[in-house]
Amino acid sequence: MRIPRPTICILILSLFASCEYSTATTLVVSNQARPGKVAYITCHVNSTRFSICVAPGNETSIFLPDENISVTSWPPVFCEGTYNNISHGRYHERPYYLYDSHKDYEKCKEKCFIRVTNFTFDRWDEGKKEWEQIFPIMWIP
C-alpha cells in the first residue's frame, strides 16, 4: 500500500508541532558578594560564547533567545558562573552551572533568578519559595 504524499507531510508537520519548545529565558543575576568579588557569567548559545562581568552590588539581566532551541536541541544552551575569572573550561577552574536548557527548562520558563554570595551561587526555586545552592563542578584529573 502506498501512502499519498500530502498524508506524509501532515504527519511530519504534526510531529514537529507536538515537540516541546522552551520559551525565551532571562537570567537575572544579582551579585551580593563582598567588594572585590567579581562574578563572571559565561553563556553558550548555539556556537556563540559570551561572558558578562557582574560587579559586587550590581544586578544584570541576560536574555537567552528561544530561536531554534528545543528541549532536545544539541548543543544545549547553558550558562556557568565563576568568581574573578572568565570560564574557559579548564580543569583547574570551578564553574557553577547556572542554567542548562536540557535540565532547567521547567524551572526557568521565563526568568531564572541567580544570587551570588561570597561562597555560593544560588538559584531561586519558585515552587519551594527558597534559594537552592548550586554546587561547583569539580574536575578530577
C-alpha positions as CSV (number, residue, x, y, z in Angstrom):
1,M,0.0,0.0,0.0
2,R,1.3,3.4,-0.9
3,I,0.7,6.4,1.3
4,P,0.0,9.6,-0.6
5,R,2.5,12.5,-0.2
6,P,0.1,15.0,1.5
7,T,-0.5,12.5,4.3
8,I,3.2,12.1,4.9
9,C,3.6,15.9,5.1
10,I,0.7,16.2,7.5
11,L,2.3,13.5,9.8
12,I,5.6,15.3,9.7
13,L,4.1,18.7,10.5
14,S,2.1,17.3,13.4
15,L,5.2,15.6,14.8
16,F,7.1,19.0,14.7
17,A,4.1,20.8,16.2
18,S,4.0,18.4,19.1
19,C,7.6,19.0,20.0
20,E,8.0,20.8,23.3
21,Y,9.9,24.1,22.7
22,S,11.4,26.1,25.5
23,T,10.5,29.8,25.8
24,A,13.0,32.5,25.9
25,T,14.6,32.7,29.3
26,T,16.1,35.7,31.2
27,L,18.8,35.1,33.8
28,V,18.7,37.8,36.4
29,V,22.0,37.7,38.3
30,S,22.5,39.7,41.5
31,N,26.0,39.9,43.0
32,Q,25.7,40.2,46.7
33,A,29.3,39.3,47.5
34,R,31.8,41.4,49.3
35,P,33.5,44.2,47.5
36,G,36.2,42.9,45.2
37,K,34.5,39.6,44.5
38,V,33.5,39.8,40.8
39,A,31.3,37.2,39.2
40,Y,31.6,36.2,35.6
41,I,28.7,34.6,33.8
42,T,29.6,32.8,30.6
43,C,26.8,31.6,28.3
44,H,27.0,29.2,25.3
45,V,24.1,29.7,22.8
46,N,24.5,27.6,19.7
47,S,28.0,28.3,18.5
48,T,28.3,31.7,20.3
49,R,30.0,32.1,23.6
50,F,29.8,35.3,25.6
51,S,30.8,36.5,29.1
52,I,29.4,39.2,31.3
53,C,31.0,40.7,34.4
54,V,28.8,41.4,37.4
55,A,30.4,43.6,40.0
56,P,29.5,43.4,43.7
57,G,26.3,45.2,44.5
58,N,25.1,45.1,40.9
59,E,22.4,43.2,39.1
60,T,22.2,42.3,35.4
61,S,19.8,40.5,33.1
62,I,20.9,38.1,30.4
63,F,18.3,37.3,27.7
64,L,18.7,33.8,26.2
65,P,16.9,33.7,22.9
66,D,14.5,30.9,22.0
67,E,15.0,30.7,18.3
68,N,15.7,27.1,17.2
69,I,16.2,26.0,20.7
70,S,14.2,23.0,21.9
71,V,14.4,20.7,24.9
72,T,16.3,18.2,22.8
73,S,18.4,20.7,20.7
74,W,22.1,20.0,20.5
75,P,24.2,21.6,21.8
76,P,22.2,22.7,24.8
77,V,22.1,26.3,25.8
78,F,23.9,26.7,29.1
79,C,25.4,29.3,31.4
80,E,28.1,28.9,34.0
81,G,29.4,31.3,36.7
82,T,32.8,31.7,38.1
83,Y,34.5,34.1,40.6
84,N,37.1,36.7,39.5
85,N,37.9,35.0,36.1
86,I,36.1,34.1,32.9
87,S,35.5,30.4,32.5
88,H,37.5,28.7,29.7
89,G,36.5,25.1,30.6
90,R,39.9,24.2,32.1
91,Y,40.2,21.5,34.8
92,H,41.6,23.9,37.5
93,E,38.5,26.2,37.3
94,R,35.5,25.7,39.5
95,P,32.5,26.6,37.4
96,Y,28.9,26.7,38.7
97,Y,26.4,25.6,36.1
98,L,23.6,28.2,36.5
99,Y,21.4,27.2,33.6
100,D,21.1,24.2,31.2
101,S,18.3,24.2,28.6
102,H,18.0,20.4,28.9
103,K,17.6,20.3,32.7
104,D,16.2,23.7,33.7
105,Y,13.5,24.4,31.0
106,E,10.8,23.6,33.6
107,K,12.3,25.6,36.5
108,C,13.2,28.6,34.4
109,K,10.5,29.1,31.8
110,E,10.6,32.9,31.7
111,K,13.0,34.1,34.4
112,C,15.7,32.5,36.4
113,F,17.0,34.4,39.5
114,I,20.6,33.8,40.4
115,R,22.2,35.2,43.6
116,V,26.0,35.4,44.0
117,T,27.3,35.5,47.6
118,N,30.8,35.3,49.0
119,F,31.0,31.5,48.7
120,T,28.0,30.3,46.7
121,F,25.9,30.7,43.6
122,D,22.2,30.2,44.4
123,R,19.1,29.8,42.2
124,W,15.6,30.8,43.4
125,D,13.2,27.9,43.5
126,E,9.7,29.3,42.8
127,G,8.0,26.0,44.0
128,K,9.7,25.9,47.3
129,K,10.0,29.7,47.7
130,E,13.6,29.4,48.8
131,W,17.2,29.7,47.5
132,E,18.8,26.5,46.2
133,Q,22.6,26.3,46.4
134,I,24.3,25.5,43.1
135,F,27.4,23.3,43.7
136,P,30.5,23.8,41.7
137,I,31.8,21.2,39.2
138,M,34.9,19.5,40.4
139,W,37.3,18.2,37.7
140,I,39.1,15.0,38.6
141,P,42.4,14.9,36.7
